[in-house]
Amino acid sequence: MAKERDRRHDQLLAAIRGSFGARLAEMRRAHSPRISQSDLGSALGVSRASVSNIEHGRHRGFLDQVYVCARVLRCSLTDLL
């Protein structure tokens, strides 16, 4: 029972990461002027590759990083989530 619950939890978190990452990429590309992955990475204190991994759901973004993304993209937290 616990293993099934853990598996469902992991699947839910993966779906949230994927959804957040896709929304982040969409908002970053739509921003005017356009913000590169490198520029966003600099604002977050991470590499361009880390931003790419977040956008593709392979890396967990931390809550403080979500806040910085919203500030840089001039959107609300709910816009990203």
ABEGO torsion letter per residue (X at the ends): XAAAAAAAAAAAAAAAAAAAAAAAAAAAAABOBBBBAAAAAAAAGBBAAAAAAAAAGABBBBAAAAAAAAAAAGBBAAAAX
